[in-house]
Amino acid sequence: MHLNRRTMMSLLGGGVVLAASAGTFINTRTPNKALAPWDLAGSYTEPRKRALSYAIRAPNPHNRQPWLADLSQKD
């Protein structure tokens, strides 16, 4: 298939517009509820909660924190 200059420019222009609108949509969809624990890190007064709030920021090779903590017991 042979594309002339006009067809090529319209395809490129449409791609640029599509990419810009998709980027705007993605950038406006911030998951505030999911990011809340990172904002609260270190704000707890109880030592166990405070330590766990910092632990959520710990680096991990798989980018996960695969642990569970039960704070329902006092000790």
MOPAC internal coordinates of N, CA, C and O (Angstrom, degrees):
PM7 1SCF
backbone

  N    0.0000 0     0.00 0     0.00 0    0    0    0
  C    1.4548 1     0.00 0     0.00 0    1    0    0
  C    1.5241 1   108.27 1     0.00 0    2    1    0
  O    1.2310 1   121.15 1   -50.31 1    3    2    1
  N    1.2937 1   115.41 1   129.69 1    3    2    1
  C    1.4584 1   120.84 1  -179.01 1    5    3    2
  C    1.5316 1   109.15 1  -103.18 1    6    5    3
  O    1.2310 1   120.30 1   -57.70 1    7    6    5
  N    1.3244 1   117.03 1   122.30 1    7    6    5
  C    1.4691 1   121.05 1   179.05 1    9    7    6
  C    1.5202 1   109.37 1   -99.80 1   10    9    7
  O    1.2310 1   121.04 1   -47.17 1   11   10    9
  N    1.3307 1   115.62 1   132.83 1   11   10    9
  C    1.4508 1   117.57 1   174.89 1   13   11   10
  C    1.5359 1   109.02 1   -86.23 1   14   13   11
  O    1.2310 1   120.45 1    -6.08 1   15   14   13
  N    1.2860 1   116.75 1   173.92 1   15   14   13
  C    1.4552 1   122.20 1  -174.82 1   17   15   14
  C    1.5309 1   111.94 1   -61.82 1   18   17   15
  O    1.2310 1   120.05 1   139.82 1   19   18   17
  N    1.3062 1   117.50 1   -40.18 1   19   18   17
  C    1.4633 1   121.47 1  -177.98 1   21   19   18
  C    1.5362 1   111.21 1   -66.27 1   22   21   19
  O    1.2310 1   120.19 1   137.15 1   23   22   21
  N    1.3250 1   117.24 1   -42.85 1   23   22   21
  C    1.4655 1   120.96 1   178.74 1   25   23   22
  C    1.5252 1   110.66 1   -65.08 1   26   25   23
  O    1.2310 1   120.90 1   137.93 1   27   26   25
  N    1.3291 1   115.88 1   -42.07 1   27   26   25
  C    1.4570 1   120.00 1   179.97 1   29   27   26
  C    1.5272 1   110.99 1   -63.58 1   30   29   27
  O    1.2310 1   119.59 1   137.59 1   31   30   29
  N    1.2991 1   118.38 1   -42.41 1   31   30   29
  C    1.4661 1   121.71 1   179.82 1   33   31   30
  C    1.5276 1   111.15 1   -65.89 1   34   33   31
  O    1.2310 1   119.94 1   141.09 1   35   34   33
  N    1.3237 1   117.73 1   -38.91 1   35   34   33
  C    1.4613 1   119.19 1   179.37 1   37   35   34
  C    1.5379 1   110.70 1   -68.75 1   38   37   35
  O    1.2310 1   120.04 1   142.76 1   39   38   37
  N    1.3254 1   117.54 1   -37.24 1   39   38   37
  C    1.4623 1   120.11 1   176.39 1   41   39   38
  C    1.5327 1   111.62 1   -64.91 1   42   41   39
  O    1.2310 1   120.62 1   135.49 1   43   42   41
  N    1.3152 1   116.42 1   -44.51 1   43   42   41
  C    1.4656 1   120.17 1   178.52 1   45   43   42
  C    1.5242 1   111.30 1   -64.62 1   46   45   43
  O    1.2310 1   120.13 1   137.49 1   47   46   45
  N    1.3073 1   117.36 1   -42.51 1   47   46   45
  C    1.4633 1   121.11 1   179.28 1   49   47   46
  C    1.5132 1   111.97 1   -62.95 1   50   49   47
  O    1.2310 1   120.45 1   137.15 1   51   50   49
  N    1.3280 1   116.75 1   -42.85 1   51   50   49
  C    1.4609 1   120.43 1   177.54 1   53   51   50
  C    1.5190 1   111.47 1   -64.05 1   54   53   51
  O    1.2310 1   120.06 1   141.59 1   55   54   53
  N    1.3235 1   117.50 1   -38.41 1   55   54   53
  C    1.4545 1   120.97 1   177.66 1   57   55   54
  C    1.5093 1   112.32 1   -65.23 1   58   57   55
  O    1.2310 1   120.15 1   140.58 1   59   58   57
  N    1.3230 1   117.32 1   -39.42 1   59   58   57
  C    1.4653 1   121.47 1   178.61 1   61   59   58
  C    1.5242 1   110.30 1   -65.09 1   62   61   59
  O    1.2310 1   120.09 1   135.41 1   63   62   61
  N    1.3064 1   117.44 1   -44.59 1   63   62   61
  C    1.4678 1   121.33 1   179.16 1   65   63   62
  C    1.5228 1   110.41 1   -63.44 1   66   65   63
  O    1.2310 1   120.28 1   136.87 1   67   66   65
  N    1.3123 1   117.06 1   -43.13 1   67   66   65
  C    1.4611 1   120.91 1   178.96 1   69   67   66
  C    1.5239 1   111.16 1   -63.63 1   70   69   67
  O    1.2310 1   119.88 1   135.71 1   71   70   69
  N    1.3173 1   117.84 1   -44.29 1   71   70   69
  C    1.4611 1   121.25 1   179.74 1   73   71   70
  C    1.5265 1   111.06 1   -64.90 1   74   73   71
  O    1.2310 1   119.81 1   140.23 1   75   74   73
  N    1.3088 1   117.96 1   -39.77 1   75   74   73
  C    1.4705 1   120.83 1  -179.89 1   77   75   74
  C    1.5181 1   111.03 1   -67.12 1   78   77   75
  O    1.2310 1   119.85 1   139.04 1   79   78   77
  N    1.3145 1   117.88 1   -40.96 1   79   78   77
  C    1.4631 1   119.54 1  -179.25 1   81   79   78
  C    1.5235 1   110.84 1   -71.14 1   82   81   79
  O    1.2310 1   119.50 1   143.67 1   83   82   81
  N    1.3293 1   118.55 1   -36.33 1   83   82   81
  C    1.4674 1   121.13 1   177.59 1   85   83   82
  C    1.5237 1   110.15 1   -67.36 1   86   85   83
  O    1.2310 1   119.88 1   139.60 1   87   86   85
  N    1.3272 1   117.83 1   -40.40 1   87   86   85
  C    1.4588 1   121.39 1   177.94 1   89   87   86
  C    1.5098 1   112.32 1   -63.21 1   90   89   87
  O    1.2310 1   120.13 1   141.12 1   91   90   89
  N    1.3139 1   117.36 1   -38.88 1   91   90   89
  C    1.4616 1   121.61 1   177.55 1   93   91   90
  C    1.5225 1   110.33 1   -65.37 1   94   93   91
  O    1.2310 1   120.02 1   138.02 1   95   94   93
  N    1.3146 1   117.56 1   -41.98 1   95   94   93
  C    1.4640 1   121.21 1   179.34 1   97   95   94
  C    1.5200 1   110.92 1   -63.92 1   98   97   95
  O    1.2310 1   120.12 1   135.26 1   99   98   97
  N    1.3164 1   117.37 1   -44.74 1   99   98   97
  C    1.4695 1   121.13 1  -178.68 1  101   99   98
  C    1.5214 1   110.70 1   -66.50 1  102  101   99
  O    1.2310 1   119.52 1   139.39 1  103  102  101
  N    1.3106 1   118.52 1   -40.61 1  103  102  101
  C    1.4640 1   121.71 1  -178.33 1  105  103  102
  C    1.5219 1   113.08 1   -70.17 1  106  105  103
  O    1.2310 1   119.37 1   159.63 1  107  106  105
  N    1.3134 1   118.82 1   -20.37 1  107  106  105
  C    1.4648 1   120.75 1   179.53 1  109  107  106
  C    1.5168 1   111.99 1   -92.35 1  110  109  107
  O    1.2310 1   119.40 1   178.45 1  111  110  109
  N    1.3107 1   118.74 1    -1.55 1  111  110  109
  C    1.4633 1   122.83 1  -177.35 1  113  111  110
  C    1.5265 1   110.25 1  -103.31 1  114  113  111
  O    1.2310 1   119.58 1  -119.59 1  115  114  113
  N    1.3327 1   118.40 1    60.41 1  115  114  113
  C    1.4555 1   122.76 1   179.60 1  117  115  114
  C    1.5290 1   109.49 1   -77.22 1  118  117  115
  O    1.2310 1   119.73 1   -53.22 1  119  118  117
  N    1.3425 1   118.11 1   126.78 1  119  118  117
  C    1.4669 1   120.81 1  -179.80 1  121  119  118
  C    1.5326 1   111.23 1   -81.83 1  122  121  119
  O    1.2310 1   120.35 1  -101.99 1  123  122  121
  N    1.3219 1   116.93 1    78.01 1  123  122  121
  C    1.4611 1   121.54 1  -174.63 1  125  123  122
  C    1.5215 1   112.88 1   -59.72 1  126  125  123
  O    1.2310 1   119.87 1   141.19 1  127  126  125
  N    1.3151 1   117.86 1   -38.81 1  127  126  125
  C    1.4602 1   121.01 1  -179.59 1  129  127  126
  C    1.5298 1   110.75 1   -64.66 1  130  129  127
  O    1.2310 1   120.36 1   140.04 1  131  130  129
  N    1.3186 1   116.91 1   -39.96 1  131  130  129
  C    1.4603 1   120.84 1   179.78 1  133  131  130
  C    1.5215 1   112.39 1   -71.52 1  134  133  131
  O    1.2310 1   119.80 1   152.11 1  135  134  133
  N    1.3248 1   117.99 1   -27.89 1  135  134  133
  C    1.4608 1   121.85 1  -178.79 1  137  135  134
  C    1.5260 1   113.14 1   -87.67 1  138  137  135
  O    1.2310 1   119.59 1   172.27 1  139  138  137
  N    1.3228 1   118.39 1    -7.73 1  139  138  137
  C    1.4667 1   121.84 1  -176.63 1  141  139  138
  C    1.5264 1   113.81 1   -57.41 1  142  141  139
  O    1.2310 1   118.04 1   137.70 1  143  142  141
  N    1.3380 1   121.33 1   -42.30 1  143  142  141
  C    1.4654 1   119.28 1   179.76 1  145  143  142
  C    1.5273 1   113.49 1   -59.41 1  146  145  143
  O    1.2310 1   119.52 1   147.98 1  147  146  145
  N    1.3098 1   118.52 1   -32.02 1  147  146  145
  C    1.4592 1   120.71 1   178.61 1  149  147  146
  C    1.5287 1   110.73 1   -70.55 1  150  149  147
  O    1.2310 1   120.07 1   147.35 1  151  150  149
  N    1.3115 1   117.48 1   -32.65 1  151  150  149
  C    1.4622 1   120.66 1   177.79 1  153  151  150
  C    1.5214 1   111.99 1   -72.55 1  154  153  151
  O    1.2310 1   120.28 1   152.22 1  155  154  153
  N    1.3319 1   117.07 1   -27.78 1  155  154  153
  C    1.4609 1   121.36 1  -177.29 1  157  155  154
  C    1.5259 1   113.21 1   -89.78 1  158  157  155
  O    1.2310 1   119.28 1   178.77 1  159  158  157
  N    1.3105 1   118.98 1    -1.23 1  159  158  157
  C    1.4678 1   121.70 1  -176.48 1  161  159  158
  C    1.5232 1   110.71 1   -58.13 1  162  161  159
  O    1.2310 1   121.37 1   -54.09 1  163  162  161
  N    1.3366 1   114.98 1   125.91 1  163  162  161
  C    1.4626 1   121.47 1   177.70 1  165  163  162
  C    1.5094 1   114.42 1    85.81 1  166  165  163
  O    1.2310 1   119.06 1  -179.97 1  167  166  165
  N    1.3108 1   119.40 1     0.03 1  167  166  165
  C    1.4614 1   121.00 1  -175.99 1  169  167  166
  C    1.5294 1   112.78 1   -92.19 1  170  169  167
  O    1.2310 1   119.73 1   178.80 1  171  170  169
  N    1.3302 1   118.11 1    -1.20 1  171  170  169
  C    1.4620 1   121.57 1  -178.44 1  173  171  170
  C    1.5305 1   110.22 1   -87.84 1  174  173  171
  O    1.2310 1   120.47 1   -33.13 1  175  174  173
  N    1.3357 1   116.71 1   146.87 1  175  174  173
  C    1.4692 1   120.39 1   178.61 1  177  175  174
  C    1.5262 1   111.70 1   -90.36 1  178  177  175
  O    1.2310 1   119.88 1   150.24 1  179  178  177
  N    1.3470 1   117.83 1   -29.76 1  179  178  177
  C    1.4565 1   119.54 1   178.30 1  181  179  178
  C    1.5351 1   109.12 1   -72.39 1  182  181  179
  O    1.2310 1   119.76 1   -48.98 1  183  182  181
  N    1.3528 1   118.07 1   131.02 1  183  182  181
  C    1.4663 1   120.81 1  -174.23 1  185  183  182
  C    1.5298 1   114.41 1   -58.87 1  186  185  183
  O    1.2310 1   119.41 1   142.25 1  187  186  185
  N    1.3258 1   118.73 1   -37.75 1  187  186  185
  C    1.4674 1   120.50 1  -178.76 1  189  187  186
  C    1.5240 1   111.12 1   -66.67 1  190  189  187
  O    1.2310 1   120.78 1   134.84 1  191  190  189
  N    1.3177 1   116.12 1   -45.16 1  191  190  189
  C    1.4687 1   119.43 1   179.32 1  193  191  190
  C    1.5280 1   111.02 1   -66.87 1  194  193  191
  O    1.2310 1   121.22 1   142.38 1  195  194  193
  N    1.3194 1   115.27 1   -37.62 1  195  194  193
  C    1.4622 1   119.16 1   179.62 1  197  195  194
  C    1.5318 1   110.68 1   -64.35 1  198  197  195
  O    1.2310 1   120.18 1   136.01 1  199  198  197
  N    1.3461 1   117.26 1   -43.99 1  199  198  197
  C    1.4652 1   120.89 1   179.01 1  201  199  198
  C    1.5273 1   110.84 1   -63.17 1  202  201  199
  O    1.2310 1   120.15 1   136.59 1  203  202  201
  N    1.3223 1   117.32 1   -43.41 1  203  202  201
  C    1.4673 1   120.03 1   178.69 1  205  203  202
  C    1.5256 1   112.13 1   -67.20 1  206  205  203
  O    1.2310 1   120.55 1   147.62 1  207  206  205
  N    1.3186 1   116.55 1   -32.38 1  207  206  205
  C    1.4642 1   118.34 1   179.48 1  209  207  206
  C    1.5304 1   110.93 1   -67.21 1  210  209  207
  O    1.2310 1   120.26 1   148.17 1  211  210  209
  N    1.3310 1   117.11 1   -31.83 1  211  210  209
  C    1.4639 1   119.30 1   174.36 1  213  211  210
  C    1.5281 1   110.98 1   -78.29 1  214  213  211
  O    1.2310 1   120.08 1   148.37 1  215  214  213
  N    1.3289 1   117.44 1   -31.63 1  215  214  213
  C    1.4649 1   120.98 1  -178.16 1  217  215  214
  C    1.5195 1   112.13 1   -64.45 1  218  217  215
  O    1.2310 1   119.91 1   152.98 1  219  218  217
  N    1.3125 1   117.78 1   -27.02 1  219  218  217
  C    1.4659 1   120.08 1   179.77 1  221  219  218
  C    1.5273 1   111.28 1   -64.53 1  222  221  219
  O    1.2310 1   120.65 1   157.38 1  223  222  221
  N    1.3279 1   116.37 1   -22.62 1  223  222  221
  C    1.4613 1   120.70 1   178.99 1  225  223  222
  C    1.5273 1   112.99 1   -90.07 1  226  225  223
  O    1.2310 1   119.91 1   177.85 1  227  226  225
  N    1.3203 1   117.77 1    -2.15 1  227  226  225
  C    1.4660 1   121.35 1  -176.76 1  229  227  226
  C    1.5217 1   110.97 1   -64.70 1  230  229  227
  O    1.2310 1   120.08 1   -43.99 1  231  230  229
  N    1.3293 1   117.46 1   136.01 1  231  230  229
  C    1.4606 1   119.21 1   178.21 1  233  231  230
  C    1.5236 1   110.79 1   -69.25 1  234  233  231
  O    1.2310 1   121.20 1   -29.96 1  235  234  233
  N    1.3053 1   115.30 1   150.04 1  235  234  233
  C    1.4460 1   122.03 1  -179.08 1  237  235  234
  C    1.5202 1   107.34 1  -145.87 1  238  237  235
  O    1.2310 1   119.43 1   -40.31 1  239  238  237
  N    1.3377 1   118.68 1   139.69 1  239  238  237
  C    1.4742 1   119.25 1  -177.29 1  241  239  238
  C    1.5268 1   113.72 1   -59.86 1  242  241  239
  O    1.2310 1   120.03 1   154.30 1  243  242  241
  N    1.3120 1   117.54 1   -25.70 1  243  242  241
  C    1.4606 1   120.18 1  -179.27 1  245  243  242
  C    1.5263 1   111.87 1  -101.44 1  246  245  243
  O    1.2310 1   120.35 1  -173.23 1  247  246  245
  N    1.3340 1   116.93 1     6.77 1  247  246  245
  C    1.4595 1   123.15 1  -179.71 1  249  247  246
  C    1.5276 1   111.08 1    58.81 1  250  249  247
  O    1.2310 1   120.85 1  -140.78 1  251  250  249
  N    1.3258 1   115.99 1    39.22 1  251  250  249
  C    1.4635 1   122.39 1   178.11 1  253  251  250
  C    1.5096 1   108.90 1  -139.05 1  254  253  251
  O    1.2310 1   120.58 1   -19.31 1  255  254  253
  N    1.2961 1   116.50 1   160.69 1  255  254  253
  C    1.4546 1   122.73 1   171.26 1  257  255  254
  C    1.5260 1   106.08 1  -117.81 1  258  257  255
  O    1.2310 1   119.80 1   -93.22 1  259  258  257
  N    1.3470 1   117.98 1    86.78 1  259  258  257
  C    1.4625 1   121.36 1  -171.78 1  261  259  258
  C    1.5244 1   113.37 1   -83.57 1  262  261  259
  O    1.2310 1   119.74 1  -130.18 1  263  262  261
  N    1.3154 1   118.09 1    49.82 1  263  262  261
  C    1.4503 1   121.69 1   179.58 1  265  263  262
  C    1.5144 1   109.33 1  -130.47 1  266  265  263
  O    1.2310 1   121.45 1   -21.11 1  267  266  265
  N    1.3146 1   114.83 1   158.89 1  267  266  265
  C    1.4632 1   121.48 1   177.06 1  269  267  266
  C    1.5221 1   108.00 1  -122.82 1  270  269  267
  O    1.2310 1   120.21 1   -34.58 1  271  270  269
  N    1.2998 1   117.20 1   145.42 1  271  270  269
  C    1.4582 1   122.21 1   178.33 1  273  271  270
  C    1.5126 1   108.51 1  -130.40 1  274  273  271
  O    1.2310 1   120.85 1   -47.44 1  275  274  273
  N    1.3244 1   115.98 1   132.56 1  275  274  273
  C    1.4463 1   122.26 1   178.62 1  277  275  274
  C    1.5276 1   107.79 1  -110.40 1  278  277  275
  O    1.2310 1   120.30 1   -72.64 1  279  278  277
  N    1.3152 1   117.04 1   107.36 1  279  278  277
  C    1.4567 1   121.29 1  -179.22 1  281  279  278
  C    1.5283 1   112.02 1  -101.96 1  282  281  279
  O    1.2310 1   120.60 1  -160.86 1  283  282  281
  N    1.3142 1   116.46 1    19.14 1  283  282  281
  C    1.4676 1   119.20 1  -178.62 1  285  283  282
  C    1.5301 1   112.24 1   -75.48 1  286  285  283
  O    1.2310 1   119.68 1   156.60 1  287  286  285
  N    1.3306 1   118.22 1   -23.40 1  287  286  285
  C    1.4712 1   122.39 1   177.80 1  289  287  286
  C    1.5249 1   109.51 1   -92.65 1  290  289  287
  O    1.2310 1   120.65 1   -32.62 1  291  290  289
  N    1.3231 1   116.37 1   147.38 1  291  290  289
  C    1.4699 1   119.67 1   178.47 1  293  291  290
  C    1.5226 1   111.02 1   -69.38 1  294  293  291
  O    1.2310 1   119.56 1   136.61 1  295  294  293
  N    1.3282 1   118.45 1   -43.39 1  295  294  293
  C    1.4803 1   121.84 1   179.77 1  297  295  294
  C    1.4790 1   111.72 1  -133.94 1  298  297  295
  O    1.2310 1   120.10 1   180.00 1  299  298  297

